[in-house]
């Protein structure tokens, strides 16, 4: 199993995130030795959905304003419909995503999470996937849309649905390991050329 010991990963979410798309990657990454932190709009507990039904709650570790791409090696953006739809309306969230991109750090978005990549202007010319209802949005934003469990293009990982969490998280782990083994982080300019 690849070693991501001591890797720090940020998850960004708010109310309405799809439960397994946050708890699944968090659990898998922590089992591999990573430190995973959750940032949200404030530090009040946020509630998951399981499809449309209420799910578990979790208390964020910090606010978006207190999170910095400088402190983490990767970013995870869970889906659910309400979660990314709310987050994309907050400029501080979009700027945080762009900060990760500017540093060439892995960004992983699942289900409706790629809406945030669209809002941040990161999807044009990329191969990506997502929940079937947002694939037109991805195409309209300039992505080459595929239907597979995990699509990797440069530093961006996307996935379709909760059933893809294992493949999604493994693709992120593989990016982190490749990045660590290469010893030199890619810049945004290198990733776009």
C-alpha positions as CSV (number, residue, x, y, z in Angstrom):
1,X,0.0,0.0,0.0
2,X,1.4,3.5,-0.9
3,X,2.7,5.5,2.0
4,X,0.9,8.8,2.7
5,X,2.0,9.0,6.3
6,X,2.2,12.6,7.6
7,X,0.3,13.9,4.6
8,X,-2.2,16.6,5.5
9,X,-5.5,16.7,3.6
10,X,-8.3,19.3,3.7
11,X,-11.9,18.4,3.1
12,X,-14.3,21.4,2.4
13,X,-18.0,20.8,3.0
14,X,-21.2,22.3,4.4
15,X,-24.7,21.0,5.2
16,X,-26.1,18.7,2.6
17,X,-22.9,16.8,1.7
18,X,-23.4,13.2,0.6
19,X,-22.4,11.2,3.8
20,X,-20.1,8.5,2.3
21,X,-18.4,11.0,0.0
22,X,-17.0,12.8,3.1
23,X,-16.7,10.0,5.7
24,X,-15.4,7.4,3.2
25,X,-12.4,9.3,1.9
26,X,-11.7,10.6,5.4
27,X,-11.7,7.1,6.8
28,X,-9.6,5.6,4.0
29,X,-7.0,8.4,4.1
30,X,-6.7,8.3,7.9
31,X,-6.2,4.5,7.8
32,X,-3.3,5.2,5.5
33,X,-1.7,7.6,8.0
34,X,-2.9,10.9,6.6
35,X,-4.1,13.7,8.8
36,X,-7.5,14.9,7.5
37,X,-9.1,18.2,8.6
38,X,-12.6,19.5,7.7
39,X,-13.3,23.2,6.9
40,X,-16.7,24.7,6.5
41,X,-18.4,28.1,6.5
42,X,-18.4,28.1,10.3
43,X,-17.6,25.6,13.0
44,X,-21.2,24.5,13.8
45,X,-21.8,20.8,13.1
46,X,-22.8,20.1,9.5
47,X,-25.3,17.4,8.5
48,X,-24.9,14.9,5.7
49,X,-27.5,13.5,3.4
50,X,-27.8,9.9,2.3
51,X,-29.4,10.6,-1.1
52,X,-32.2,12.9,0.1
53,X,-32.5,11.6,3.7
54,X,-30.7,13.2,6.7
55,X,-27.5,11.6,7.6
56,X,-24.7,11.9,10.3
57,X,-23.4,15.2,11.5
58,X,-19.7,16.2,11.9
59,X,-18.1,19.2,13.5
60,X,-15.6,21.1,11.2
61,X,-12.1,21.6,12.5
62,X,-11.9,25.1,11.1
63,X,-13.6,27.7,9.0
64,X,-12.8,28.3,5.3
65,X,-11.3,31.6,6.3
66,X,-8.9,29.8,8.7
67,X,-7.8,27.2,6.1
68,X,-4.8,27.7,3.8
69,X,-3.6,25.7,0.9
70,X,-0.1,26.2,2.3
71,X,-0.9,23.9,5.2
72,X,-2.2,20.9,3.2
73,X,-1.0,18.6,0.4
74,X,-4.5,18.0,-1.1
75,X,-8.1,19.1,-1.2
76,X,-11.2,16.9,-1.2
77,X,-14.6,18.2,-2.3
78,X,-17.5,15.9,-1.5
79,X,-20.8,16.1,-3.4
80,X,-24.4,15.9,-2.5
81,X,-26.5,18.5,-4.2
82,X,-26.9,21.2,-1.5
83,X,-23.3,21.2,-0.3
84,X,-21.5,22.3,-3.5
85,X,-24.4,24.4,-4.6
86,X,-24.1,26.5,-1.4
87,X,-20.3,26.5,-1.4
88,X,-20.0,27.8,-4.9
89,X,-21.7,31.0,-3.9
90,X,-18.9,31.9,-1.4
91,X,-15.9,33.6,-3.0
92,X,-13.6,32.6,-0.1
93,X,-14.3,28.9,-0.9
94,X,-13.6,29.4,-4.6
95,X,-10.4,31.3,-3.8
96,X,-9.2,28.5,-1.5
97,X,-9.8,25.9,-4.3
98,X,-7.8,28.2,-6.7
99,X,-5.0,28.4,-4.2
100,X,-4.6,24.6,-4.2
101,X,-4.7,24.7,-8.0
102,X,-2.1,27.5,-8.2
103,X,0.2,25.4,-6.1
104,X,-0.4,22.3,-8.3
105,X,-1.7,20.3,-5.4
106,X,-4.2,17.5,-5.9
107,X,-7.9,18.4,-5.8
108,X,-10.4,15.6,-5.7
109,X,-14.1,16.3,-6.4
110,X,-16.9,13.7,-6.4
111,X,-20.5,13.6,-7.5
112,X,-21.8,17.2,-7.6
113,X,-18.4,18.4,-6.2
114,X,-17.1,19.2,-9.7
115,X,-19.5,22.2,-9.7
116,X,-16.9,23.8,-7.5
117,X,-14.2,23.1,-10.1
118,X,-16.4,24.7,-12.7
119,X,-16.9,27.8,-10.5
120,X,-13.2,28.0,-9.9
121,X,-12.5,27.9,-13.6
122,X,-10.4,24.7,-13.4
123,X,-12.3,22.3,-15.7
124,X,-11.8,23.7,-19.2
125,X,-9.7,21.3,-21.3
126,X,-9.7,18.6,-18.5
127,X,-11.0,15.1,-18.6
128,X,-13.6,14.8,-15.8
129,X,-16.7,13.0,-14.6
130,X,-19.4,13.6,-12.1
131,X,-23.0,12.8,-11.2
132,X,-25.0,12.3,-14.5
133,X,-27.1,15.4,-14.0
134,X,-24.0,17.7,-13.9
135,X,-22.2,16.2,-16.9
136,X,-23.8,18.8,-19.2
137,X,-22.5,21.5,-16.9
138,X,-19.0,20.0,-17.2
139,X,-19.2,19.8,-21.0
140,X,-20.5,23.4,-21.1
141,X,-17.5,24.4,-19.0
142,X,-15.1,22.8,-21.5
143,X,-14.4,19.4,-19.9
144,X,-14.1,16.2,-21.8
145,X,-16.6,14.1,-19.9
146,X,-16.1,10.4,-19.3
147,X,-18.2,7.8,-17.5
148,X,-15.8,6.0,-15.2
149,X,-15.3,5.5,-11.4
150,X,-12.4,8.0,-11.2
151,X,-11.0,10.3,-13.8
152,X,-7.5,11.8,-13.3
153,X,-6.3,14.7,-15.3
154,X,-3.1,16.4,-14.0
155,X,-3.8,17.3,-10.4
156,X,-7.6,16.9,-10.7
157,X,-9.5,13.8,-9.7
158,X,-13.2,13.5,-10.3
159,X,-15.7,10.7,-9.6
160,X,-19.4,10.0,-10.2
161,X,-21.1,8.8,-7.0
162,X,-20.8,7.3,-3.5
163,X,-20.1,3.9,-5.0
164,X,-16.9,5.3,-6.5
165,X,-15.4,6.4,-3.2
166,X,-12.8,3.6,-3.1
167,X,-11.5,4.3,-6.7
168,X,-11.7,8.0,-6.1
169,X,-9.7,7.9,-2.9
170,X,-7.2,5.5,-4.4
171,X,-6.7,7.9,-7.4
172,X,-6.0,10.7,-4.9
173,X,-3.6,8.6,-2.9
174,X,-1.7,7.6,-6.1
175,X,-1.4,11.3,-7.0
176,X,0.0,12.1,-3.6
177,X,2.5,9.3,-3.8
178,X,3.6,10.3,-7.3
179,X,4.0,13.9,-6.2
180,X,6.1,12.8,-3.1
181,X,8.2,10.5,-5.2
182,X,8.9,13.2,-7.9
183,X,10.1,15.5,-5.2
184,X,9.0,18.6,-7.1
185,X,5.5,20.0,-7.0
186,X,4.1,20.9,-10.4
187,X,3.0,24.5,-10.9
188,X,-0.3,25.5,-12.3
189,X,1.4,26.7,-15.5
190,X,3.0,23.3,-16.0
191,X,-0.3,21.5,-15.4
192,X,-2.1,23.6,-18.0
193,X,0.6,23.3,-20.8
